[in-house]
Amino acid sequence: MRRFLVRRLAYLVFTYWAFITILFIIFRVTPGDPTTLYIPEGMSAAERQATLERYGLTEPLHVQYITYMSQLLSGDLGMSYRYNAPVAEILWVKFWNTIFLMAGAMGLAYTFGIMFGAYIGWLRGTVKERVGMIIALIARSSPEFWIGIVLLSVFVFQLGWFPWGGIRAIGSDAATSFWARYLNWEFVYHLVLPVLTGAIYYMAQPILLMRSSMISVLNTDYIEIKKAEGLSRYRILYKHAARNSILPMVTVVALVAGLSIGGSLVIETVFSWPGMGREMVESVHHNDYPMAMGAFFLMGSVVILMNFLADIAYVYLDPRVRYD
């Protein structure tokens, strides 16, 4: 186990280095001057040169790479061209807005999806299973924007139960501290519909995957032994069968959780949610490369770390796994 952890940590470091290097190269080889949109037309050549030097764009490529790596190690993501402010300060708030949104959506989707998928897997061949499969396939084939629009039409414009969008009511004062910003009922109130939209969209995969895994596990001998012992159906279902069927979900959760951070753009657009997905697209559109690189770096970091945690979790979830 210790040797595996050491190797996996070394692989994690190498993956980070490769990811950061590719990210740097992609944005540096992009044609055009990224500061064109932010330098006034009447600026003199000397002032323009001074601006480029301030952003470090006149240095050789290898010097820019070393500077960028050293800045990352110190937690500095650079200066935004568009906001003329540190990228880390801007993305910090937007990153956590997206994290709370997608963590709630993924948590709800996979909690319900795993339980419901295990249940319809147990009921294979029945009418309830067919109804459950229809529900899962409808959720899987429904676009995020369509789900969001339906929820807005029903719960906002018709019933008036929830706000139409945003992170807080118009005119309310923005909280300055982290805990005050997120641990309040106003934030939760605005979070309900975006989270529900993401949960409906993402729940199909765990339902279908858990059902297939349950069908394989239910055909094993030890399940028949547990039935012969006289255990209740729900005890066999959730304590024995579901526990051994959940292993494929670990890898899927790791991948989907990371990718959902970048895929939150649609939900954030429908509900005017000030998250990282919208900021990432707008930064690319406005050639704000430091901001875009910072957003891609955070999104990639989530994917890499989630896969690392998934590998470690396998050791504890399945005693049969041995890393020799």
C-alpha positions in Angstrom: 0.0 0.0 0.0 2.8 2.4 0.9 4.6 1.8 -2.4 1.4 2.3 -4.3 0.8 5.6 -2.6 4.3 6.8 -3.4 4.0 5.8 -7.0 0.6 7.3 -7.3 1.8 10.6 -5.8 4.7 10.7 -8.2 2.3 10.1 -11.1 0.1 12.9 -9.7 3.0 15.3 -9.8 3.9 14.3 -13.3 0.3 14.6 -14.5 0.1 18.1 -13.0 3.3 19.1 -14.7 2.2 17.8 -18.1 -1.2 19.4 -17.7 0.2 22.8 -16.8 2.8 22.6 -19.6 0.2 21.8 -22.3 -2.1 24.5 -20.9 0.7 27.1 -21.2 1.7 26.0 -24.7 -1.9 26.1 -26.0 -2.5 29.7 -24.9 1.0 30.9 -25.9 0.9 29.6 -29.5 -2.6 31.0 -30.1 -2.3 33.6 -32.9 -2.8 37.3 -32.2 -2.0 39.7 -29.4 -4.2 39.0 -26.4 -3.9 42.6 -25.1 -5.3 44.2 -28.3 -8.8 44.6 -26.8 -7.4 46.3 -23.7 -4.9 48.8 -25.1 -6.5 52.1 -26.2 -6.1 53.1 -29.8 -4.4 56.4 -28.9 -1.7 54.8 -26.8 1.8 55.5 -28.0 4.3 52.7 -29.0 6.3 53.3 -25.9 3.2 53.0 -23.6 2.1 49.9 -25.5 5.5 48.3 -25.0 5.4 49.2 -21.3 2.0 47.5 -21.0 3.3 44.3 -22.7 6.3 44.3 -20.4 4.1 44.7 -17.4 2.2 41.5 -18.4 5.5 39.7 -19.2 4.6 39.2 -22.8 7.9 40.5 -24.2 10.1 37.8 -22.5 11.3 34.7 -24.4 8.9 31.8 -24.2 11.0 29.7 -21.9 11.3 32.7 -19.5 7.5 33.1 -19.5 7.2 29.4 -18.8 9.5 29.5 -15.8 7.8 32.6 -14.5 4.4 31.0 -14.9 5.4 27.9 -13.1 6.9 29.9 -10.2 3.8 32.0 -9.9 1.6 28.8 -9.7 3.7 27.4 -7.0 3.2 30.6 -5.0 -0.6 30.6 -5.7 -0.4 33.5 -8.2 -2.5 33.0 -11.3 -1.5 36.2 -12.9 -3.3 39.5 -13.7 -6.5 39.6 -15.6 -6.4 41.8 -18.7 -10.1 42.5 -18.6 -10.5 43.2 -14.9 -7.0 44.5 -14.3 -7.0 42.6 -11.0 -5.5 39.4 -9.8 -7.0 36.3 -11.4 -7.0 34.4 -8.1 -9.2 36.9 -6.3 -11.8 36.9 -9.1 -11.9 33.2 -9.6 -11.9 32.4 -5.9 -15.5 33.5 -5.6 -16.7 32.2 -8.9 -15.0 28.8 -8.3 -16.8 28.3 -5.0 -20.1 29.4 -6.5 -19.7 26.6 -9.1 -18.4 24.1 -6.5 -21.5 24.6 -4.3 -23.8 24.4 -7.3 -22.3 21.2 -8.9 -21.5 19.5 -5.5 -25.2 19.8 -4.6 -26.3 18.6 -8.0 -23.9 15.7 -8.2 -24.5 14.7 -4.5 -28.3 14.6 -5.1 -28.0 12.9 -8.5 -25.7 10.1 -7.3 -27.4 9.5 -4.0 -30.7 9.1 -5.6 -29.3 7.4 -8.7 -27.4 4.8 -6.7 -30.4 3.9 -4.5 -32.9 3.9 -7.3 -30.6 2.0 -9.7 -30.0 -0.7 -7.1 -33.8 -0.9 -6.5 -34.8 -1.4 -10.2 -31.8 -3.7 -10.7 -33.3 -5.9 -7.9 -36.7 -5.8 -9.7 -35.4 -6.9 -13.1 -38.1 -8.0 -15.5 -40.9 -6.3 -13.7 -43.1 -3.3 -14.7 -41.4 -1.1 -12.0 -38.1 -1.7 -13.7 -39.4 -0.7 -17.1 -40.9 2.5 -15.6 -37.6 3.2 -13.9 -35.7 2.8 -17.1 -38.1 5.1 -18.9 -37.5 7.8 -16.2 -33.7 7.4 -16.5 -33.7 7.5 -20.3 -35.9 10.6 -20.3 -33.5 12.3 -17.9 -30.5 11.2 -20.0 -31.9 12.6 -23.2 -33.1 15.9 -21.8 -30.7 18.8 -22.4 -29.7 20.9 -19.3 -31.1 24.1 -20.7 -34.5 22.5 -21.4 -34.7 21.1 -17.9 -33.8 24.5 -16.5 -36.4 26.3 -18.6 -39.1 23.8 -17.6 -38.3 24.3 -13.9 -38.3 28.1 -14.4 -41.6 28.0 -16.1 -43.3 25.9 -13.4 -41.7 27.0 -10.1 -40.9 30.6 -10.9 -43.3 32.0 -13.5 -46.4 30.0 -12.6 -46.1 29.1 -8.9 -43.7 31.8 -7.9 -42.0 29.6 -5.3 -38.4 30.4 -6.2 -36.4 33.3 -7.7 -35.6 33.3 -11.4 -31.9 33.4 -11.0 -28.8 34.9 -9.6 -27.1 34.2 -6.3 -28.9 36.7 -4.1 -31.8 39.1 -4.3 -31.4 42.2 -6.4 -30.3 45.1 -4.1 -29.1 42.9 -1.2 -25.6 43.6 0.1 -22.9 41.1 -0.9 -21.2 39.3 2.0 -17.5 39.9 2.4 -16.5 36.7 4.3 -16.6 33.2 2.9 -19.0 31.7 5.5 -21.3 34.7 5.5 -21.6 34.4 1.7 -22.7 30.8 1.6 -24.1 29.9 5.0 -27.3 31.8 4.7 -30.9 31.0 3.6 -30.9 33.5 0.7 -28.0 31.6 -1.0 -29.7 28.2 -0.4 -33.0 29.6 -1.7 -31.4 30.7 -5.0 -29.5 27.4 -5.2 -32.5 25.1 -5.2 -33.5 25.2 -8.9 -30.0 25.2 -10.4 -29.1 22.2 -8.2 -32.3 20.4 -9.1 -31.6 21.0 -12.8 -28.1 19.5 -12.5 -29.4 16.6 -10.4 -32.1 15.6 -13.0 -29.6 15.8 -15.8 -26.8 13.8 -14.1 -28.9 11.2 -12.3 -29.4 9.0 -15.4 -25.9 7.7 -15.5 -25.7 6.4 -11.9 -29.2 4.8 -12.3 -28.2 2.9 -15.5 -24.8 2.0 -14.3 -25.9 0.8 -10.8 -28.7 -1.2 -12.4 -26.3 -3.1 -14.7 -23.9 -3.7 -11.8 -26.6 -4.9 -9.6 -27.8 -7.4 -12.2 -24.3 -8.9 -12.3 -24.0 -9.1 -8.5 -27.4 -10.6 -8.0 -26.4 -13.6 -10.0 -23.5 -14.5 -7.7 -23.6 -17.4 -5.2 -23.2 -15.4 -2.0 -26.5 -13.5 -2.7 -28.3 -16.8 -2.9 -26.7 -17.8 0.4 -27.9 -14.6 2.0 -31.4 -15.3 0.7 -31.2 -18.8 2.2 -30.2 -17.3 5.5 -33.6 -15.6 5.7 -32.4 -12.0 5.6 -34.9 -9.3 4.6 -35.0 -8.2 1.0 -33.8 -4.6 1.8 -31.0 -5.9 4.0 -29.7 -8.1 1.1 -30.3 -5.3 -1.4 -28.5 -2.4 0.3 -26.1 -4.0 2.7 -24.7 -6.8 0.6 -25.7 -6.5 -3.1 -25.5 -2.7 -3.5 -22.2 -2.5 -1.5 -20.5 -4.8 -4.0 -22.1 -3.1 -7.0 -21.0 0.4 -6.1 -17.3 0.0 -7.1 -17.8 1.0 -10.8 -19.4 4.2 -9.5 -16.2 5.4 -7.9 -14.4 5.9 -11.2 -17.5 7.4 -12.8 -18.0 9.9 -10.0 -14.4 11.0 -10.2 -14.6 11.7 -13.9 -18.1 13.2 -14.0 -17.5 15.4 -10.9 -14.4 17.0 -12.5 -16.0 17.5 -15.9 -19.2 18.9 -14.5 -17.2 21.9 -13.2 -16.6 22.9 -16.8 -20.0 21.7 -18.0 -21.8 23.9 -15.5 -21.9 26.7 -18.2 -25.4 25.9 -19.4 -26.9 25.8 -15.9 -25.1 29.0 -15.0 -26.3 30.7 -18.1 -30.0 29.7 -17.7 -30.1 30.8 -14.0 -27.6 33.7 -14.3 -25.4 32.0 -11.8 -22.0 33.9 -11.4 -19.9 30.8 -11.7 -16.6 29.7 -13.2 -18.1 28.1 -16.3 -19.5 31.4 -17.6 -16.3 33.2 -16.7 -14.2 30.7 -18.5 -16.1 31.1 -21.8 -16.2 34.9 -21.5 -12.5 35.0 -20.8 -11.7 33.0 -24.0 -14.1 35.3 -25.9 -12.4 38.4 -24.7 -8.9 37.0 -25.1 -8.3 37.3 -21.3 -5.7 34.6 -21.3 -4.6 34.7 -17.7 -8.2 34.4 -16.5 -9.0 31.6 -19.0 -5.8 29.7 -18.0 -6.7 30.1 -14.4 -10.2 28.7 -14.9 -8.9 25.8 -17.0 -6.2 25.1 -14.3 -8.8 24.9 -11.6 -11.1 22.7 -13.6 -8.2 20.4 -14.6 -7.1 20.3 -11.0 -10.5 19.0 -9.8 -10.4 16.2 -12.5 -6.8 15.2 -11.5 -7.5 15.2 -7.8 -10.8 13.4 -8.1 -9.1 10.6 -10.1 -6.4 10.4 -7.5 -8.9 10.0 -4.7 -10.8 7.4 -6.7 -7.7 5.2 -6.9 -7.1 5.5 -3.2 -10.8 4.8 -2.4 -10.6 1.5 -4.2 -8.3 0.1 -1.6 -10.8 0.7 1.2 -14.0 -0.1 -0.7 -12.8 -3.5 -2.1 -10.5 -5.6 0.1 -9.9 -7.9 -2.8 -7.8 -5.1 -4.5 -4.1 -5.4 -3.9 -1.6 -2.9 -5.3 1.6 -4.9 -5.7 
